[in-house]
Structures are given as structure tokens and as C-alpha cells.
Amino acid sequence: MLTRLLSNIDGVKACLLSREGEIVGGYGDGNITLFHQAMKMASDLKFGTVEEMWFEGNLTTVVATIRGGSSLWLTSDVLPVGRLSHEARSLRPIIEDLIEV
């Protein structure tokens, strides 16, 4: 069900990574080391927690923190960062509910 949920967004590769960096669902890839570095930097600098990261270039990537240490990675070469961010915020509570079941 998770993989189907993540594959329903046209033009987007989406995957959910575990805290260890393993793909839990979806298709695509993510860089768990980069995600952990951002979380450590925010903690060390006392900025709070990382909720979302955005990367723009030839591909646009949005990474959202999922409760329990997982991360949602959405990548597209056609959708703008704002649209990906909206999708991440929309999917976050649904994914968290699926993981808790």
C-alpha cells in the first residue's frame, strides 16, 4: 500500500527510507548520510529539528522527516519545489499512520 501511495504522483519518484537508509517503500533514492548530517548540524547549532530539506538543480528534491526517524524523498524534473513540498506535507500524516499500524 505504501508503494502504491508513493507512486500516485505523476512525474515524481518517491521513496521512504528507514533511519538506516533502507528503502521501505516506493521507487527512487535518497542520501541518508546527507539527511543525518543536516539533522546533526541543526542539533549542534540549536536550530531545532529538520522538518524538510529542499534541493534545486536539474532535478528538484524535497526531503521530509517522518516520525520515528524515517525520511520521505520526492524527486522530479518537472514539478517545482513548492509543489513537491506540498505533496510531502500531504503525505506525511498518511505515511505516519501506515507505519504505526
Order of alpha helices (4+ residues) and beta strands (2+ residues): alpha-beta-beta-alpha-beta-beta-beta-alpha
